[in-house]
Amino acid sequence: MNLRNILVPLGAVALIGFGFYAYGWAGVAAVAGGMLMWGLLHFTRLMSVMQKAAKRPIGYVGSAVMLNARLTKGVNLMHVVAMTQALGERVSAENVQPEVYRWTDGTRSYVTCEFQQGKLVVWTLVRPQDNPAADGEGAPPAAP
């Protein structure tokens, strides 16, 4: 069980109670207004991240190597979506922990991220092997 699901509502009730104890109904209004502002700020950030992500293909990132360098353990999925500005391609089954998402760049390098309870636990960078025939080295010479 996540203790945060219990402590956050209890903390909100305690703050409202303290506001009433200290300043009466004006204190309740001030605390409730502050909590409403905090909620609206988070909602606005979520909407701006989702609007940016809606403009890019699912699972695409500009540079998988740079994403790999910027990731840190414990960040939430919304933070990773904000960094990539794209929703990740779901690799794991729906509603199964851990959730696994993948972001791929133009060079077919990709970062696979594993989230446990919405927090980043493990990520891996995979870079494709160089194919010498693809870039012209080792390929037979073209006919004149």
C-alpha positions as CSV (number, residue, x, y, z in Angstrom):
1,M,0.0,0.0,0.0
2,N,1.3,3.5,-0.9
3,L,1.5,5.6,2.3
4,R,1.3,8.7,0.2
5,N,-2.4,8.0,-0.5
6,I,-3.1,8.4,3.2
7,L,-0.6,11.1,4.2
8,V,-1.5,13.7,1.5
9,P,-5.2,13.9,2.4
10,L,-4.4,13.9,6.1
11,G,-1.9,16.7,5.6
12,A,-4.5,18.7,3.6
13,V,-7.0,18.3,6.4
14,A,-4.4,19.2,9.0
15,L,-3.5,22.4,7.1
16,I,-7.1,23.4,6.8
17,G,-7.6,22.7,10.5
18,F,-4.5,24.8,11.4
19,G,-5.8,27.6,9.2
20,F,-9.1,27.6,11.0
21,Y,-7.4,27.4,14.4
22,A,-5.0,30.3,13.7
23,Y,-7.2,32.6,11.6
24,G,-10.8,31.3,11.6
25,W,-12.6,31.1,8.3
26,A,-10.2,33.5,6.7
27,G,-7.4,31.0,7.4
28,V,-9.5,28.1,5.9
29,A,-10.1,30.3,2.7
30,A,-6.3,31.1,2.5
31,V,-5.2,27.5,2.9
32,A,-7.9,26.2,0.5
33,G,-6.9,28.9,-2.1
34,G,-3.3,27.9,-1.8
35,M,-4.1,24.2,-2.3
36,L,-6.3,25.1,-5.3
37,M,-3.5,27.1,-6.8
38,W,-1.0,24.3,-6.3
39,G,-3.4,21.9,-8.0
40,L,-4.0,24.2,-10.9
41,L,-0.2,24.7,-11.4
42,H,0.3,20.9,-11.6
43,F,-2.7,20.6,-14.0
44,T,-1.3,23.3,-16.2
45,R,2.1,21.7,-16.4
46,L,0.5,18.3,-17.2
47,M,-1.6,19.8,-20.0
48,S,1.4,21.7,-21.6
49,V,3.5,18.5,-21.5
50,M,0.7,16.5,-23.1
51,Q,0.1,19.2,-25.8
52,K,3.8,19.0,-26.8
53,A,3.7,15.2,-26.8
54,A,0.7,15.2,-29.0
55,K,2.6,17.0,-31.8
56,R,5.3,14.2,-32.1
57,P,5.1,10.6,-33.1
58,I,4.7,8.0,-30.3
59,G,8.0,6.6,-29.2
60,Y,10.2,9.1,-31.0
61,V,13.1,11.1,-29.4
62,G,15.6,13.4,-31.0
63,S,18.6,11.6,-29.6
64,A,18.5,8.4,-27.6
65,V,22.0,8.9,-26.4
66,M,21.2,12.3,-24.9
67,L,18.1,10.9,-23.3
68,N,20.1,8.1,-21.8
69,A,22.6,10.7,-20.4
70,R,19.8,12.8,-18.9
71,L,17.8,10.1,-17.2
72,T,18.0,9.6,-13.4
73,K,16.6,6.9,-11.2
74,G,13.4,7.8,-9.4
75,V,11.9,10.4,-11.9
76,N,8.3,9.9,-12.8
77,L,6.9,9.1,-16.2
78,M,5.6,12.6,-16.8
79,H,9.1,13.9,-16.3
80,V,10.5,11.6,-18.9
81,V,7.6,12.5,-21.3
82,A,8.5,16.2,-20.7
83,M,12.2,15.5,-21.5
84,T,11.4,13.5,-24.7
85,Q,8.3,15.7,-25.7
86,A,6.7,12.4,-26.9
87,L,4.8,9.6,-25.4
88,G,6.7,6.4,-25.1
89,E,5.9,3.2,-27.1
90,R,4.5,0.7,-24.6
91,V,6.5,-2.5,-24.6
92,S,4.9,-4.3,-21.6
93,A,1.3,-5.5,-21.4
94,E,-1.3,-3.1,-20.2
95,N,-1.8,-2.7,-16.4
96,V,1.2,-4.9,-15.6
97,Q,4.0,-3.8,-13.3
98,P,6.7,-2.9,-14.2
99,E,5.6,-0.7,-17.1
100,V,8.1,-0.7,-19.9
101,Y,8.3,2.1,-22.5
102,R,10.7,2.7,-25.5
103,W,11.8,5.8,-27.2
104,T,13.7,5.5,-30.6
105,D,15.6,8.1,-32.5
106,G,16.4,8.5,-36.2
107,T,19.5,6.3,-36.1
108,R,17.4,3.4,-34.8
109,S,19.1,3.7,-31.3
110,Y,16.5,3.3,-28.6
111,V,16.2,3.7,-24.8
112,T,14.0,1.3,-23.0
113,C,12.7,2.6,-19.6
114,E,11.2,0.5,-16.8
115,F,8.8,2.2,-14.4
116,Q,7.7,0.7,-11.1
117,Q,4.6,2.4,-9.6
118,G,5.3,5.4,-12.0
119,K,8.9,5.9,-11.0
120,L,11.9,5.1,-13.3
121,V,13.8,2.1,-12.0
122,V,16.0,0.9,-14.9
123,W,16.8,2.1,-18.4
124,T,18.9,0.7,-21.1
125,L,20.4,2.3,-24.3
126,V,20.7,0.0,-27.4
127,R,22.6,1.2,-30.4
128,P,22.4,-0.7,-33.7
129,Q,25.6,-2.3,-35.0
130,D,27.3,-0.5,-37.8
131,N,26.6,-2.1,-41.2
132,P,29.7,-1.3,-43.4
133,A,27.7,-2.1,-46.6
134,A,25.1,0.5,-45.7
135,D,27.5,3.5,-45.7
136,G,29.5,2.4,-48.7
137,E,32.5,0.9,-47.0
138,G,33.2,-2.6,-48.1
139,A,30.6,-2.5,-50.8
140,P,31.5,-3.5,-54.3
141,P,32.4,-0.6,-56.5
142,A,29.6,0.8,-58.6
143,A,29.7,0.0,-62.3
144,P,30.7,2.9,-64.5
